[in-house]
Amino acid sequence: MYTTGEKPGKGRYKCVKCGEIIRLDDNSDTLPPCPSCHGTKWTKVG
């Protein structure tokens, strides 16, 4: 599990709270708060 502010690397991440999926395109990108529910916990998908 990852938290907002971490830099987990490229890939798709799903919000644990609401299921929203975001994509990070660069290894230096940081996880934002969820754009839908403002959750801060993420899991990697795919």
PyMOL Python script that loads the backbone (N, CA, C, O; Angstrom):
from pymol import cmd

cmd.read_pdbstr("""\
ATOM      1  N   MET A   1       0.838  -1.184   0.000  1.00  0.00           N
ATOM      2  CA  MET A   1       0.000   0.000   0.000  1.00  0.00           C
ATOM      3  C   MET A   1       0.878   1.240   0.000  1.00  0.00           C
ATOM      4  O   MET A   1       1.933   1.278   0.633  1.00  0.00           O
ATOM      5  N   TYR A   2       0.426   2.239  -0.714  1.00  0.00           N
ATOM      6  CA  TYR A   2       1.166   3.493  -0.841  1.00  0.00           C
ATOM      7  C   TYR A   2       0.324   4.637  -0.296  1.00  0.00           C
ATOM      8  O   TYR A   2      -0.900   4.535  -0.209  1.00  0.00           O
ATOM      9  N   THR A   3       0.993   5.727   0.069  1.00  0.00           N
ATOM     10  CA  THR A   3       0.321   6.885   0.649  1.00  0.00           C
ATOM     11  C   THR A   3       0.610   8.123  -0.184  1.00  0.00           C
ATOM     12  O   THR A   3       1.682   8.254  -0.774  1.00  0.00           O
ATOM     13  N   THR A   4      -0.362   9.032  -0.225  1.00  0.00           N
ATOM     14  CA  THR A   4      -0.185  10.314  -0.901  1.00  0.00           C
ATOM     15  C   THR A   4       1.152  10.935  -0.500  1.00  0.00           C
ATOM     16  O   THR A   4       1.505  10.965   0.679  1.00  0.00           O
ATOM     17  N   GLY A   5       1.891  11.432  -1.498  1.00  0.00           N
ATOM     18  CA  GLY A   5       3.194  12.035  -1.256  1.00  0.00           C
ATOM     19  C   GLY A   5       4.362  11.111  -1.554  1.00  0.00           C
ATOM     20  O   GLY A   5       5.492  11.573  -1.710  1.00  0.00           O
ATOM     21  N   GLU A   6       4.103   9.800  -1.635  1.00  0.00           N
ATOM     22  CA  GLU A   6       5.167   8.853  -1.971  1.00  0.00           C
ATOM     23  C   GLU A   6       5.438   8.881  -3.471  1.00  0.00           C
ATOM     24  O   GLU A   6       4.609   9.343  -4.254  1.00  0.00           O
ATOM     25  N   LYS A   7       6.612   8.377  -3.861  1.00  0.00           N
ATOM     26  CA  LYS A   7       6.997   8.250  -5.269  1.00  0.00           C
ATOM     27  C   LYS A   7       7.202   6.774  -5.578  1.00  0.00           C
ATOM     28  O   LYS A   7       8.337   6.297  -5.607  1.00  0.00           O
ATOM     29  N   PRO A   8       6.106   6.043  -5.812  1.00  0.00           N
ATOM     30  CA  PRO A   8       6.217   4.586  -5.986  1.00  0.00           C
ATOM     31  C   PRO A   8       6.635   4.143  -7.381  1.00  0.00           C
ATOM     32  O   PRO A   8       6.839   2.951  -7.611  1.00  0.00           O
ATOM     33  N   GLY A   9       6.766   5.078  -8.315  1.00  0.00           N
ATOM     34  CA  GLY A   9       7.189   4.719  -9.671  1.00  0.00           C
ATOM     35  C   GLY A   9       6.037   4.737 -10.661  1.00  0.00           C
ATOM     36  O   GLY A   9       4.877   4.929 -10.296  1.00  0.00           O
ATOM     37  N   LYS A  10       6.392   4.530 -11.935  1.00  0.00           N
ATOM     38  CA  LYS A  10       5.392   4.538 -12.998  1.00  0.00           C
ATOM     39  C   LYS A  10       4.370   3.445 -12.777  1.00  0.00           C
ATOM     40  O   LYS A  10       4.675   2.392 -12.218  1.00  0.00           O
ATOM     41  N   GLY A  11       3.149   3.707 -13.224  1.00  0.00           N
ATOM     42  CA  GLY A  11       2.125   2.679 -13.166  1.00  0.00           C
ATOM     43  C   GLY A  11       0.762   3.235 -12.828  1.00  0.00           C
ATOM     44  O   GLY A  11       0.569   4.444 -12.700  1.00  0.00           O
ATOM     45  N   ARG A  12      -0.179   2.316 -12.687  1.00  0.00           N
ATOM     46  CA  ARG A  12      -1.546   2.690 -12.335  1.00  0.00           C
ATOM     47  C   ARG A  12      -1.789   2.353 -10.870  1.00  0.00           C
ATOM     48  O   ARG A  12      -1.350   1.318 -10.369  1.00  0.00           O
ATOM     49  N   TYR A  13      -2.497   3.249 -10.200  1.00  0.00           N
ATOM     50  CA  TYR A  13      -2.766   3.098  -8.774  1.00  0.00           C
ATOM     51  C   TYR A  13      -4.239   3.300  -8.499  1.00  0.00           C
ATOM     52  O   TYR A  13      -4.872   4.198  -9.055  1.00  0.00           O
ATOM     53  N   LYS A  14      -4.784   2.450  -7.629  1.00  0.00           N
ATOM     54  CA  LYS A  14      -6.210   2.494  -7.305  1.00  0.00           C
ATOM     55  C   LYS A  14      -6.409   2.997  -5.885  1.00  0.00           C
ATOM     56  O   LYS A  14      -5.752   2.535  -4.953  1.00  0.00           O
ATOM     57  N   CYS A  15      -7.324   3.952  -5.729  1.00  0.00           N
ATOM     58  CA  CYS A  15      -7.655   4.471  -4.405  1.00  0.00           C
ATOM     59  C   CYS A  15      -8.331   3.375  -3.593  1.00  0.00           C
ATOM     60  O   CYS A  15      -9.296   2.764  -4.050  1.00  0.00           O
ATOM     61  N   VAL A  16      -7.822   3.126  -2.388  1.00  0.00           N
ATOM     62  CA  VAL A  16      -8.376   2.086  -1.523  1.00  0.00           C
ATOM     63  C   VAL A  16      -9.798   2.452  -1.085  1.00  0.00           C
ATOM     64  O   VAL A  16     -10.640   1.575  -0.892  1.00  0.00           O
ATOM     65  N   LYS A  17     -10.055   3.741  -0.932  1.00  0.00           N
ATOM     66  CA  LYS A  17     -11.342   4.206  -0.406  1.00  0.00           C
ATOM     67  C   LYS A  17     -12.475   4.128  -1.432  1.00  0.00           C
ATOM     68  O   LYS A  17     -13.563   3.645  -1.118  1.00  0.00           O
ATOM     69  N   CYS A  18     -12.222   4.606  -2.673  1.00  0.00           N
ATOM     70  CA  CYS A  18     -13.330   4.686  -3.641  1.00  0.00           C
ATOM     71  C   CYS A  18     -13.104   3.916  -4.937  1.00  0.00           C
ATOM     72  O   CYS A  18     -14.040   3.745  -5.719  1.00  0.00           O
ATOM     73  N   GLY A  19     -11.879   3.449  -5.180  1.00  0.00           N
ATOM     74  CA  GLY A  19     -11.613   2.672  -6.389  1.00  0.00           C
ATOM     75  C   GLY A  19     -11.176   3.483  -7.599  1.00  0.00           C
ATOM     76  O   GLY A  19     -10.938   2.915  -8.665  1.00  0.00           O
ATOM     77  N   GLU A  20     -11.065   4.795  -7.456  1.00  0.00           N
ATOM     78  CA  GLU A  20     -10.585   5.651  -8.551  1.00  0.00           C
ATOM     79  C   GLU A  20      -9.188   5.198  -8.975  1.00  0.00           C
ATOM     80  O   GLU A  20      -8.354   4.876  -8.129  1.00  0.00           O
ATOM     81  N   ILE A  21      -8.937   5.174 -10.281  1.00  0.00           N
ATOM     82  CA  ILE A  21      -7.616   4.773 -10.786  1.00  0.00           C
ATOM     83  C   ILE A  21      -6.923   5.988 -11.401  1.00  0.00           C
ATOM     84  O   ILE A  21      -7.513   6.725 -12.190  1.00  0.00           O
ATOM     85  N   ILE A  22      -5.665   6.178 -11.025  1.00  0.00           N
ATOM     86  CA  ILE A  22      -4.843   7.235 -11.609  1.00  0.00           C
ATOM     87  C   ILE A  22      -3.600   6.584 -12.209  1.00  0.00           C
ATOM     88  O   ILE A  22      -3.278   5.437 -11.898  1.00  0.00           O
ATOM     89  N   ARG A  23      -2.915   7.315 -13.060  1.00  0.00           N
ATOM     90  CA  ARG A  23      -1.689   6.799 -13.667  1.00  0.00           C
ATOM     91  C   ARG A  23      -0.551   7.774 -13.407  1.00  0.00           C
ATOM     92  O   ARG A  23      -0.693   8.983 -13.596  1.00  0.00           O
ATOM     93  N   LEU A  24       0.575   7.231 -12.971  1.00  0.00           N
ATOM     94  CA  LEU A  24       1.788   8.025 -12.850  1.00  0.00           C
ATOM     95  C   LEU A  24       2.661   7.700 -14.058  1.00  0.00           C
ATOM     96  O   LEU A  24       2.933   6.532 -14.335  1.00  0.00           O
ATOM     97  N   ASP A  25       3.098   8.730 -14.774  1.00  0.00           N
ATOM     98  CA  ASP A  25       3.847   8.538 -16.013  1.00  0.00           C
ATOM     99  C   ASP A  25       5.352   8.587 -15.834  1.00  0.00           C
ATOM    100  O   ASP A  25       6.091   8.238 -16.755  1.00  0.00           O
ATOM    101  N   ASP A  26       5.821   9.009 -14.678  1.00  0.00           N
ATOM    102  CA  ASP A  26       7.252   9.177 -14.473  1.00  0.00           C
ATOM    103  C   ASP A  26       7.631   8.648 -13.092  1.00  0.00           C
ATOM    104  O   ASP A  26       6.842   8.733 -12.151  1.00  0.00           O
ATOM    105  N   ASN A  27       8.831   8.108 -12.975  1.00  0.00           N
ATOM    106  CA  ASN A  27       9.285   7.581 -11.683  1.00  0.00           C
ATOM    107  C   ASN A  27       9.424   8.656 -10.613  1.00  0.00           C
ATOM    108  O   ASN A  27       9.481   8.338  -9.425  1.00  0.00           O
ATOM    109  N   SER A  28       9.481   9.928 -11.017  1.00  0.00           N
ATOM    110  CA  SER A  28       9.618  11.003 -10.034  1.00  0.00           C
ATOM    111  C   SER A  28       8.269  11.609  -9.641  1.00  0.00           C
ATOM    112  O   SER A  28       8.219  12.508  -8.801  1.00  0.00           O
ATOM    113  N   ASP A  29       7.163  11.120 -10.246  1.00  0.00           N
ATOM    114  CA  ASP A  29       5.833  11.627  -9.896  1.00  0.00           C
ATOM    115  C   ASP A  29       5.445  11.190  -8.485  1.00  0.00           C
ATOM    116  O   ASP A  29       5.759  10.077  -8.063  1.00  0.00           O
ATOM    117  N   THR A  30       4.761  12.073  -7.764  1.00  0.00           N
ATOM    118  CA  THR A  30       4.277  11.728  -6.432  1.00  0.00           C
ATOM    119  C   THR A  30       2.785  11.438  -6.483  1.00  0.00           C
ATOM    120  O   THR A  30       2.057  12.021  -7.286  1.00  0.00           O
ATOM    121  N   LEU A  31       2.336  10.533  -5.622  1.00  0.00           N
ATOM    122  CA  LEU A  31       0.910  10.227  -5.549  1.00  0.00           C
ATOM    123  C   LEU A  31       0.156  11.421  -4.970  1.00  0.00           C
ATOM    124  O   LEU A  31       0.530  11.942  -3.919  1.00  0.00           O
ATOM    125  N   PRO A  32      -0.904  11.855  -5.651  1.00  0.00           N
ATOM    126  CA  PRO A  32      -1.713  12.966  -5.137  1.00  0.00           C
ATOM    127  C   PRO A  32      -2.795  12.433  -4.201  1.00  0.00           C
ATOM    128  O   PRO A  32      -2.978  11.221  -4.090  1.00  0.00           O
ATOM    129  N   PRO A  33      -3.510  13.333  -3.530  1.00  0.00           N
ATOM    130  CA  PRO A  33      -4.759  12.884  -2.897  1.00  0.00           C
ATOM    131  C   PRO A  33      -5.701  12.428  -4.015  1.00  0.00           C
ATOM    132  O   PRO A  33      -5.601  12.921  -5.138  1.00  0.00           O
ATOM    133  N   CYS A  34      -6.593  11.515  -3.731  1.00  0.00           N
ATOM    134  CA  CYS A  34      -7.527  11.028  -4.741  1.00  0.00           C
ATOM    135  C   CYS A  34      -8.361  12.189  -5.286  1.00  0.00           C
ATOM    136  O   CYS A  34      -8.924  12.964  -4.513  1.00  0.00           O
ATOM    137  N   PRO A  35      -8.442  12.314  -6.627  1.00  0.00           N
ATOM    138  CA  PRO A  35      -9.227  13.405  -7.196  1.00  0.00           C
ATOM    139  C   PRO A  35     -10.728  13.264  -6.958  1.00  0.00           C
ATOM    140  O   PRO A  35     -11.459  14.248  -7.064  1.00  0.00           O
ATOM    141  N   SER A  36     -11.198  12.063  -6.639  1.00  0.00           N
ATOM    142  CA  SER A  36     -12.633  11.850  -6.426  1.00  0.00           C
ATOM    143  C   SER A  36     -13.059  12.001  -4.967  1.00  0.00           C
ATOM    144  O   SER A  36     -14.031  12.693  -4.660  1.00  0.00           O
ATOM    145  N   CYS A  37     -12.307  11.334  -4.062  1.00  0.00           N
ATOM    146  CA  CYS A  37     -12.748  11.312  -2.656  1.00  0.00           C
ATOM    147  C   CYS A  37     -11.732  11.903  -1.689  1.00  0.00           C
ATOM    148  O   CYS A  37     -11.988  11.963  -0.486  1.00  0.00           O
ATOM    149  N   HIS A  38     -10.584  12.341  -2.196  1.00  0.00           N
ATOM    150  CA  HIS A  38      -9.502  12.912  -1.383  1.00  0.00           C
ATOM    151  C   HIS A  38      -8.860  11.898  -0.447  1.00  0.00           C
ATOM    152  O   HIS A  38      -8.222  12.270   0.538  1.00  0.00           O
ATOM    153  N   GLY A  39      -9.032  10.602  -0.761  1.00  0.00           N
ATOM    154  CA  GLY A  39      -8.359   9.565   0.011  1.00  0.00           C
ATOM    155  C   GLY A  39      -6.850   9.632  -0.178  1.00  0.00           C
ATOM    156  O   GLY A  39      -6.362  10.247  -1.126  1.00  0.00           O
ATOM    157  N   THR A  40      -6.116   8.998   0.727  1.00  0.00           N
ATOM    158  CA  THR A  40      -4.657   9.074   0.680  1.00  0.00           C
ATOM    159  C   THR A  40      -3.975   7.717   0.626  1.00  0.00           C
ATOM    160  O   THR A  40      -2.749   7.650   0.715  1.00  0.00           O
ATOM    161  N   LYS A  41      -4.729   6.633   0.484  1.00  0.00           N
ATOM    162  CA  LYS A  41      -4.152   5.292   0.421  1.00  0.00           C
ATOM    163  C   LYS A  41      -4.369   4.705  -0.968  1.00  0.00           C
ATOM    164  O   LYS A  41      -5.471   4.758  -1.513  1.00  0.00           O
ATOM    165  N   TRP A  42      -3.299   4.144  -1.533  1.00  0.00           N
ATOM    166  CA  TRP A  42      -3.319   3.625  -2.892  1.00  0.00           C
ATOM    167  C   TRP A  42      -2.733   2.227  -2.949  1.00  0.00           C
ATOM    168  O   TRP A  42      -1.866   1.879  -2.147  1.00  0.00           O
ATOM    169  N   THR A  43      -3.211   1.411  -3.914  1.00  0.00           N
ATOM    170  CA  THR A  43      -2.589   0.124  -4.220  1.00  0.00           C
ATOM    171  C   THR A  43      -2.256   0.128  -5.711  1.00  0.00           C
ATOM    172  O   THR A  43      -2.951   0.753  -6.512  1.00  0.00           O
ATOM    173  N   LYS A  44      -1.188  -0.575  -6.067  1.00  0.00           N
ATOM    174  CA  LYS A  44      -0.788  -0.636  -7.480  1.00  0.00           C
ATOM    175  C   LYS A  44      -1.650  -1.671  -8.198  1.00  0.00           C
ATOM    176  O   LYS A  44      -1.916  -2.749  -7.666  1.00  0.00           O
ATOM    177  N   VAL A  45      -2.083  -1.330  -9.414  1.00  0.00           N
ATOM    178  CA  VAL A  45      -2.863  -2.265 -10.224  1.00  0.00           C
ATOM    179  C   VAL A  45      -2.146  -2.518 -11.533  1.00  0.00           C
ATOM    180  O   VAL A  45      -1.366  -1.688 -12.001  1.00  0.00           O
ATOM    181  N   GLY A  46      -2.420  -3.676 -12.121  1.00  0.00           N
ATOM    182  CA  GLY A  46      -1.818  -4.009 -13.420  1.00  0.00           C
ATOM    183  C   GLY A  46      -0.399  -4.366 -13.261  1.00  0.00           C
ATOM    184  O   GLY A  46       0.273  -4.676 -14.245  1.00  0.00           O
TER     185      GLY A  46
END
""", "prot")
cmd.dss("prot")
cmd.show_as("cartoon", "prot")
cmd.util.cbc("prot")
cmd.orient("prot")
